[in-house]
Amino acid sequence: MRKLQVSLLALLLGLAFAGRAVAQPQPHMTAALSSLETAKAELEKANADKGGHRAKAIELINSAIEEVRKGIEFAKKK
């Protein structure tokens, strides 16, 4: 029974990674986008009293997110 469970888990993990590879032809850009979104969420949770630097960082991250998305879309057209 244990061997069957391990085999099924390996199969599911393999399918998950195979599906991800097909769904995300640009894994580094996708990972960067995810990291930027995580960073933005963390900054939004931080206290607002940072002399304007927190707000500026969020603004810059929003610009970076937009550029990464444009880069992903550009590459899809090639």
VENHUUR-V949108 format. One record per pair of residues at least 12 apart in sequence whose C-alpha atoms are under 6 Angstrom apart, sorted by the first residue. I is the first residue (numbers start at 0). GAP is how many residues later the second one is. D is the distance in Angstrom with one decimal. If there is no record, write none. Layout:
i	gap	d
I	GAP	D
I	GAP	D
//
This chain:
i	gap	d
39	18	6.0
//
